[in-house]
Amino acid sequence: MREKVELLAPAGNLEKLKIAVLYGADAVFIGGKKFSLRAKASNFELSDIKEGVEFAHKHGSKVYITVNIYPRNEDLEGLEEYLLELDKIGVDAIIVSSLHIIDTARKLGCKFEVHVSTQQSVANTSSIEFFKKAGAERIVLARELTLDQIEELRNNTDVALEVFIHGGMCAAFSGRCVLSNNMANRDANRGGCAHSCRWHYDLVDKGEKISEEDFLFASKDLMSINYIKDLIRIGVNSLKIEGRMKSHHYIATVVSLYRKLIDEIYESDYQISNNRLLDYEQEMSRFENRAMGSGFFGGDVTHEGQIFENESKQPNQDFIAFVVSYDKENRRALIKTRNYFTSNIEVETLSPGGITRKFNLGDIYTLEGEKIEISNTPDKLYYINVDFELAEHSIIRKLS
Amino acid sequence: MKDLIVITSSIDEIKNLDADSFLIGNKYGVRTNRVFSKEETLEIKDIVSKRGKRLYILVNKIFLQDELDGLFNYLSWLKSIDVDGIFFSDLGVITMGEQLGIKDKLVYFSETQMVNHKDCEFFVNQGLKGVILSKELPLEDIITTSKLVKGNLGMIIHGYLHMFYSKRKILRNFFEKYNQEYEYQNKRTLKLKEQKRNEYYPIYEDENGSYIFSHGCMSSLNDFKEIVNSDLKMFIIDSIFLSKEHVKNALDYYKKILNGIDGDYQKLIEEEFKEVDFTTGFLHHQTGIYK
């Protein structure tokens, strides 16, 4: 019998790793301090990686480490030691672009799996065979493939296949763009991408500007609720959410939502109704503040899959706090704040396992017991009275 | 032996230019000015052989599964006509090259990923004919890498640098979004101007997707003496967006430098082609991780 599909989530730090695991990720991918893209998001020291791996393994989840830069000569130093350290810690896989890094990991005899990054834009079985021979166990496929093309690959290889299902997308084939290097002196293939595809351009023909409208060509973010059932049916091994820079709230809600969806697809024996899929879409739209599209799953990306105007950068303010602990005796929760909120508003909690409950927030108390009406500073600790037990890492969000 | 290669779309150039090798497009290649048919390729092969030059074929698409059979047949055909080299980007071509026994004809030309000596070494050790370094490398890295790798390495020395390769039809989508007629398929006259920079990036689109190139024409004439004295062996002039005169003169100057004839060739080419913005690409332009 085919194994249940893996839900793979991003984590930019240890706290987010724990949230991803608790909210239902079967595996989490994180970056170390070295050899990783999204350098700004990668703040895992080896000690953090170790703690993250222990936590994840304890909860039955796996940890993959992105070792996905194309290193320059000066970046190569320390690679072997780093890979051996990762192996010693017991990470489950590394996600790699460079053939030298794959080769080194295999020659060192590291026990972890090697997953080929989407930076390699693998789109056919000849290419898959090449990486298999080089020592890879899994391919993160190019994000330019349709559902039918993914199925064709699945039917023609025994190598594990991973597909992006949610989050930001490159406008170019991944790894084949140096706009950022050229325009901003920042190396896209070493984690410095300046997102030049999101800038505004004029379109010029023979020296004359030919359009009043700004020329933009960034891709909308990917959202795949309507494709998950088919991806599972096809036999894709892992479904990946992008976003190591994303917030706690984002990780918790997106992971939780896809977890529920995947479980429901299996429980319904693939008979999930269109109405239920619509529910999931509506739930997603409550907190996703970026324009979403379905990428190449359904065919070529039309203008509807691109961004043509400045996106609203207004972050979602609904996430007001997360639960640090719950005091059963006094029936109160210690919360850590995020966004602005006032006392006595209607809120909803989302807890690990995807459980949601609605209640009135009631009064807010400082640690010294002083009652306050407004919280407008992040990372403050307050008490609130709650009649029911709230799990650690539950998030609290406003109901609008 | 040093190999001066011109990516060309012109049979006239193949007949007349004094390059060592010609690299041409076909339906399995992208971002060239012309797709040569098999018949034309045979004709070119004949011309090149008679002139004592070499013929290289550009097979640099990222291939989808349903293209593999055709690609395999095409590579078999290239073997049968005994081309001198096949420049590729999709690593699946190595798998096929092995099956066909033509790995020693393959040159890895991914354009963005060969940025350190160890990765180059990996591909050289696969038994390939050679590896072309990525265009975003500074000169210092190019020289160092060439010394560290025992194999046939090359680089682009002249032309507009290909910076962005997408399967998305970003031009067509733009025109459709604003309900305008799209008349620019495969046209080479459009440029993007980033609104805060006074730079113009050539852009075009064909059935395989869209391509954006660097502002200005990269020239390494001022640095070519140093480059030639390194261990690099293949030097590519990419003729896309260049006039025939430009390609001819540039080739002539590089050839002179190769033959030890000194001159201020950069000054000459700038005087001859005043309409062209010349740059040194990434040769003196280190790119880092942060601003």
Interface residues (C-beta under 8 A of the other chain):
Chain A: A39 Y70 P71 R72 N73 D75 L76 S97 S98 L99 H100 D103 Q120 S121 V122 A123 N124 T125 S126 S127 I128 E129 F130 F131 K133 A142 E144 L145 Q149 E152 L153 N156 A171 A172 F173 G175 R176 C177 V178 L179 N181 N182 M183 A184 N185 R186 D187 N189 R190 G191 G192 A194 S196 C197 W199 H200 Y201 D202 L203 V204 D205 K206 K209 S211 E213 D214 F215 F217 S219 F296 D300 V301 T302 H303 G305 Q306 F308
Chain B: I62 F63 L64 Q65 D66 E67 L68 D90 L91 G92 V93 I94 T95 M96 S110 E111 T112 Q113 V115 N116 H117 K118 D119 E121 F122 F123 K135 E136 L137 D141 T144 T145 L148 L161 M163 F164 Y165 S166 K167 R168 K169 I170 N173 F174 E176 K177 Y178 Q180 Y184 T189 L190 K191 L192 K193 E194 Q195 K196 R197 E199 Y200 S210 I212 S214 H215 F282 H285 Q286 T287 G288 I289 Y290 K291
